[in-house]
Amino acid sequence: MFLLNNFIIQILPLLPKSLIRIIAGRYIAGTSIQSAIKAVSKLNNEGQSATLDILGEHTTDIKKAKEITDNYIKILNEIKKNNLDCNISVKPSHLGTDINTETALNNFRTISTHIEDNFLRIDMESSNLTDTTLGILRELKDIKENSIGTVIQAYLNRSKNDISNMKQNSNIRLCKGIYNENSKIAIKDNQEINNNFIKLLKYSFKKNIYVGIATHDKTLINEIIKIINELNISKEQFEFQYLYGVPMKDIIEVYKKHGYKIRAYVPFGIDWYDYSIRRIKENPKIATYVIKNLFRK
């Protein structure tokens, strides 16, 4: 299966976009704001929360960055209009860090003025943008302290120090991390990443930080649930998150059984193709799902 997965990964860029779209459909909530809102409404009806992310990154045009900013404001308005349990997740490079940090920061400031009683998650990208992202977080928290949060990646050696610099009652999404980073700054062994994930989770709980626990690793999830029970962590201090479309039905049932809050990370947008190819390359296991979809279609 390993060789087959890698073969599929190699030929993906050669397949017609129409076929990739069929395959990727389960992982992306369409290309429009309305299709994304519809997906969120369905999740809400199933007892799940959501966060919406417009696909795309590394914007180099100021007008384009402004357009993306305006679209996030439209999303916030649609969430409020439809009374949905949903927030937003935004990548700094999507709002213009490749132009300059001030452009991205100003666009984030514009979005933050429309947050009201909602929440803005500043997504974390590669380590090249970690300091920039945390700097934007500090600036925005002066405006909306309890309505802004970011992401901590367990595979980075610096992550505990980054959490230590956060105030109590901060809000983070804790994930493993998907970027291919240098071994001098990142943990490469999966078990060591898992161990660090647990250490960071316990440390965050100790600091009274709200944690969006974002992983699809079922072994890690089972260990986390044991820790939550052993430490008697309040359900008000965490939620479990997963990527829209990833097969998690059995785990979601476990979450519901325990009464845990569940949030789906829902990407959508016209940049679905590059995202789909990247996701499959980052996670070769997805190639198995590709094969199944090819035969179904």
Backbone torsions as a table, in degrees:
resi	resn	phi	psi	omega
1	MET	NA	-33.3	178.8
2	PHE	-59.4	-47.0	-179.6
3	LEU	-65.6	-38.4	179.7
4	LEU	-66.1	-43.4	177.3
5	ASN	-57.5	-47.1	-178.0
6	ASN	-67.0	-32.3	175.9
7	PHE	-64.5	-44.9	178.8
8	ILE	-61.1	-42.0	179.7
9	ILE	-60.3	-40.2	-178.5
10	GLN	-67.6	-35.7	-175.5
11	ILE	-90.3	-9.9	-178.2
12	LEU	-52.2	-46.4	-179.0
13	PRO	-63.7	-16.4	-179.1
14	LEU	-89.2	-13.8	-178.7
15	LEU	-77.3	149.8	178.2
16	PRO	-59.9	144.8	179.4
17	LYS	-59.5	-34.2	-179.5
18	SER	-62.0	-35.8	179.5
19	LEU	-73.7	-40.7	177.8
20	ILE	-61.4	-37.7	-179.2
21	ARG	-64.5	-37.7	176.8
22	ILE	-63.0	-44.8	-178.9
23	ILE	-65.7	-41.7	-174.2
24	ALA	-81.5	-8.3	-173.6
25	GLY	-53.7	-34.8	-177.1
26	ARG	-73.6	-18.2	-176.2
27	TYR	-100.4	-7.0	-175.1
28	ILE	-131.8	134.7	-176.6
29	ALA	-90.1	52.3	177.0
30	GLY	79.6	-168.0	-176.3
31	THR	-113.3	-10.3	-175.8
32	SER	-114.5	161.8	176.5
33	ILE	-60.4	-40.4	-178.7
34	GLN	-65.2	-38.4	177.8
35	SER	-66.7	-35.6	177.8
36	ALA	-68.1	-42.2	178.6
37	ILE	-62.5	-38.9	177.7
38	LYS	-62.2	-42.2	178.7
39	ALA	-64.8	-40.1	178.8
40	VAL	-65.0	-42.2	179.1
41	SER	-59.0	-41.8	178.3
42	LYS	-63.6	-43.2	178.1
43	LEU	-61.9	-43.8	178.2
44	ASN	-58.9	-41.6	179.7
45	ASN	-66.1	-21.8	177.4
46	GLU	-92.3	6.6	177.3
47	GLY	85.4	20.3	-179.7
48	GLN	-117.0	147.5	172.0
49	SER	-87.4	175.1	-180.0
50	ALA	-148.5	162.9	167.8
51	THR	-134.7	134.6	-176.9
52	LEU	-101.9	136.4	179.7
53	ASP	-130.6	122.1	174.3
54	ILE	-77.9	122.5	-178.0
55	LEU	-63.0	139.9	178.6
56	GLY	137.0	158.5	179.0
57	GLU	-163.9	169.1	175.8
58	HIS	52.4	52.2	175.7
59	THR	-70.8	132.4	-178.1
60	THR	-116.9	3.0	-179.7
61	ASP	-115.5	126.0	-176.2
62	ILE	-60.2	-41.8	-179.9
63	LYS	-64.2	-39.4	178.7
64	LYS	-65.3	-42.2	178.3
65	ALA	-61.8	-38.3	177.4
66	LYS	-66.7	-39.8	178.3
67	GLU	-62.3	-41.5	178.4
68	ILE	-64.8	-42.3	177.0
69	THR	-57.5	-47.4	179.5
70	ASP	-62.0	-36.0	179.4
71	ASN	-67.6	-34.9	176.2
72	TYR	-67.4	-34.7	176.6
73	ILE	-66.5	-39.8	175.9
74	LYS	-61.1	-40.3	178.8
75	ILE	-61.4	-46.2	179.3
76	LEU	-59.6	-39.7	178.6
77	ASN	-65.9	-39.4	179.2
78	GLU	-68.3	-38.0	176.9
79	ILE	-60.5	-46.6	179.8
80	LYS	-65.9	-44.7	-178.6
81	LYS	-59.4	-39.2	-176.4
82	ASN	-96.6	4.5	177.1
83	ASN	53.6	50.2	-176.9
84	LEU	-95.2	151.5	174.2
85	ASP	-91.0	86.5	-172.5
86	CYS	-158.7	140.3	172.2
87	ASN	-121.3	-167.5	-177.4
88	ILE	-126.0	149.9	175.6
89	SER	-124.4	128.5	-171.6
90	VAL	-131.3	130.4	177.6
91	LYS	-84.8	131.3	177.7
92	PRO	-55.8	-40.4	-178.3
93	SER	-69.2	-23.0	177.8
94	HIS	-70.7	-28.3	-179.6
95	LEU	-96.1	3.7	169.1
96	GLY	120.4	16.8	179.5
97	THR	-62.9	-24.6	177.1
98	ASP	-71.7	-18.8	174.0
99	ILE	-81.1	-61.9	168.2
100	ASN	-171.8	160.2	-176.0
101	THR	-62.3	-37.0	-177.3
102	GLU	-63.5	-36.5	177.5
103	THR	-61.5	-48.7	179.2
104	ALA	-63.2	-43.8	-178.7
105	LEU	-61.8	-43.5	178.9
106	ASN	-63.1	-38.2	178.0
107	ASN	-67.7	-38.5	175.2
108	PHE	-64.0	-40.7	178.4
109	ARG	-59.9	-42.1	179.3
110	THR	-60.8	-45.4	178.9
111	ILE	-63.3	-41.4	-175.8
112	SER	-62.3	-27.3	179.2
113	THR	-72.5	-11.3	179.5
114	HIS	-108.8	6.0	-177.4
115	ILE	-67.1	-42.3	-176.1
116	GLU	52.7	-115.5	-178.2
117	ASP	-99.7	19.6	178.8
118	ASN	-98.3	-162.8	-175.0
119	PHE	-143.2	140.1	178.1
120	LEU	-114.3	120.7	175.0
121	ARG	-100.0	120.4	174.9
122	ILE	-85.6	109.5	-177.1
123	ASP	-67.5	150.9	177.8
124	MET	-100.5	137.0	178.8
125	GLU	-111.4	-143.7	-179.2
126	SER	-70.2	167.4	-176.5
127	SER	-62.2	-19.3	177.0
128	ASN	-62.0	-22.9	-177.2
129	LEU	-111.5	5.5	-176.1
130	THR	-61.3	-50.4	-179.6
131	ASP	-63.1	-41.4	178.2
132	THR	-61.1	-44.6	-179.3
133	THR	-63.2	-44.9	179.2
134	LEU	-67.0	-31.7	176.0
135	GLY	-67.1	-42.4	176.3
136	ILE	-62.3	-40.8	178.0
137	LEU	-57.9	-47.0	-179.1
138	ARG	-61.6	-41.9	-179.9
139	GLU	-63.6	-43.5	-176.3
140	LEU	-73.0	-32.7	-178.6
141	LYS	-67.3	-19.7	173.7
142	ASP	-69.8	-21.5	179.6
143	ILE	-94.5	-47.7	-175.3
144	LYS	-134.4	74.8	-170.0
145	GLU	-56.4	-44.4	-174.2
146	ASN	-96.8	8.3	-176.7
147	SER	-117.8	8.5	-177.2
148	ILE	-129.9	136.2	175.7
149	GLY	-147.3	174.8	179.7
150	THR	-138.1	-161.7	-175.2
151	VAL	-124.2	139.2	173.8
152	ILE	-116.1	132.5	-176.6
153	GLN	-106.1	123.3	-172.5
154	ALA	-69.6	-18.3	-178.8
155	TYR	-83.9	-6.1	177.6
156	LEU	-89.9	134.4	-179.4
157	ASN	-63.1	-26.6	-173.9
158	ARG	-79.8	-10.2	-165.4
159	SER	-61.3	-38.2	179.8
160	LYS	-64.3	-39.2	178.7
161	ASN	-65.0	-37.7	178.3
162	ASP	-64.1	-39.6	177.6
163	ILE	-67.9	-39.0	-178.9
164	SER	-62.3	-26.4	179.9
165	ASN	-85.2	-2.1	179.0
166	MET	-90.4	150.4	177.9
167	LYS	-73.8	158.1	170.2
168	GLN	-61.2	152.5	-178.3
169	ASN	69.7	15.7	171.3
170	SER	-70.5	174.5	-177.5
171	ASN	-136.0	120.9	-179.8
172	ILE	-128.2	154.1	162.6
173	ARG	-99.9	124.0	178.7
174	LEU	-102.7	119.9	178.5
175	CYS	-133.8	173.9	179.5
176	LYS	-75.0	-43.5	-174.7
177	GLY	106.7	140.2	-173.1
178	ILE	-120.4	-7.0	-174.9
179	TYR	-81.4	151.8	179.9
180	ASN	-85.0	96.9	-173.9
181	GLU	-104.7	158.7	178.0
182	ASN	-64.2	139.2	-177.9
183	SER	-64.7	-15.2	177.1
184	LYS	-72.7	-24.1	-177.8
185	ILE	-117.7	-9.4	-174.5
186	ALA	-132.5	148.1	174.9
187	ILE	-80.0	134.1	-176.8
188	LYS	-103.6	-29.4	-177.8
189	ASP	-78.0	129.2	-174.8
190	ASN	-62.5	-39.5	179.9
191	GLN	-66.9	-37.3	177.2
192	GLU	-67.0	-35.2	175.7
193	ILE	-63.9	-44.1	177.4
194	ASN	-59.9	-43.4	179.7
195	ASN	-61.7	-41.3	179.5
196	ASN	-69.0	-35.9	176.9
197	PHE	-56.6	-46.9	-179.9
198	ILE	-63.5	-43.1	179.2
199	LYS	-61.3	-43.8	-179.4
200	LEU	-67.5	-36.4	178.5
201	LEU	-64.6	-48.2	179.3
202	LYS	-61.6	-42.0	-179.5
203	TYR	-64.3	-39.8	178.2
204	SER	-64.6	-43.2	177.5
205	PHE	-60.7	-41.2	-180.0
206	LYS	-62.3	-34.0	179.4
207	LYS	-86.4	4.6	-179.3
208	ASN	61.4	38.1	176.3
209	ILE	-92.7	134.5	176.3
210	TYR	-75.1	132.0	-174.1
211	VAL	-121.6	124.4	166.5
212	GLY	-87.5	105.4	-174.6
213	ILE	-83.6	105.1	-171.2
214	ALA	-112.8	97.0	176.3
215	THR	-156.3	151.4	175.0
216	HIS	-107.8	2.8	-178.5
217	ASP	-75.7	106.7	-172.7
218	LYS	-67.4	-33.7	176.4
219	THR	-64.3	-44.2	178.4
220	LEU	-64.9	-41.7	179.7
221	ILE	-59.7	-44.2	179.5
222	ASN	-62.5	-38.4	178.1
223	GLU	-66.9	-39.2	179.2
224	ILE	-63.4	-43.5	-180.0
225	ILE	-61.5	-38.9	176.8
226	LYS	-62.0	-43.0	-179.9
227	ILE	-64.9	-43.0	178.0
228	ILE	-57.5	-42.1	179.3
229	ASN	-70.3	-43.8	-178.3
230	GLU	-63.9	-39.5	-178.1
231	LEU	-89.3	-3.0	179.8
232	ASN	54.5	48.9	-179.1
233	ILE	-75.2	131.4	178.9
234	SER	-64.3	142.3	177.3
235	LYS	-65.9	-12.8	178.3
236	GLU	-82.1	-3.2	-175.3
237	GLN	-105.8	1.1	-178.6
238	PHE	-159.3	167.3	169.7
239	GLU	-147.9	159.9	175.5
240	PHE	-102.7	136.1	-178.0
241	GLN	-123.6	150.6	176.6
242	TYR	-148.3	160.9	-179.3
243	LEU	-83.5	126.5	178.6
244	TYR	-45.9	128.4	176.3
245	GLY	95.8	-21.5	179.3
246	VAL	-70.9	131.0	-178.0
247	PRO	-63.0	106.1	-176.7
248	MET	-134.6	18.9	-171.8
249	LYS	-54.8	-45.5	-178.1
250	ASP	-65.3	-41.0	179.8
251	ILE	-70.1	-38.6	178.0
252	ILE	-60.9	-37.2	176.9
253	GLU	-64.3	-37.1	177.0
254	VAL	-64.5	-44.9	178.1
255	TYR	-57.3	-46.1	-178.6
256	LYS	-65.0	-38.4	179.5
257	LYS	-59.9	-37.8	-180.0
258	HIS	-84.7	-8.7	-178.6
259	GLY	77.0	26.1	-179.4
260	TYR	-82.2	148.4	175.0
261	LYS	-73.2	135.5	-177.8
262	ILE	-121.8	133.5	178.2
263	ARG	-131.1	128.7	175.0
264	ALA	-94.0	133.0	175.1
265	TYR	-87.0	112.3	-169.4
266	VAL	-112.6	103.8	176.6
267	PRO	-88.0	148.8	175.6
268	PHE	-157.0	168.2	174.7
269	GLY	132.6	172.8	-175.7
270	ILE	-73.5	-16.1	179.0
271	ASP	-89.8	33.7	-176.3
272	TRP	-66.0	-30.5	-173.4
273	TYR	-67.5	-54.1	-179.9
274	ASP	-59.4	-39.5	178.8
275	TYR	-61.6	-44.8	-177.4
276	SER	-62.2	-45.8	179.2
277	ILE	-62.8	-43.1	-178.2
278	ARG	-64.8	-43.7	-178.6
279	ARG	-61.0	-40.7	-178.3
280	ILE	-69.1	-38.2	178.2
281	LYS	-68.7	-36.1	-179.9
282	GLU	-69.9	-32.4	-177.4
283	ASN	-128.7	91.1	-177.8
284	PRO	-55.9	-23.6	-180.0
285	LYS	-62.3	-26.9	179.8
286	ILE	-63.2	-25.3	179.2
287	ALA	-59.1	-30.9	176.2
288	THR	-61.3	-42.5	178.6
289	TYR	-66.2	-34.5	178.2
290	VAL	-60.4	-46.7	-179.6
291	ILE	-58.2	-46.7	-179.8
292	LYS	-60.3	-42.8	-179.8
293	ASN	-67.1	-36.4	178.3
294	LEU	-59.9	-43.9	-179.2
295	PHE	-71.7	-34.0	178.3
296	ARG	-65.4	-40.3	-174.6
297	LYS	-86.2	NA	NA
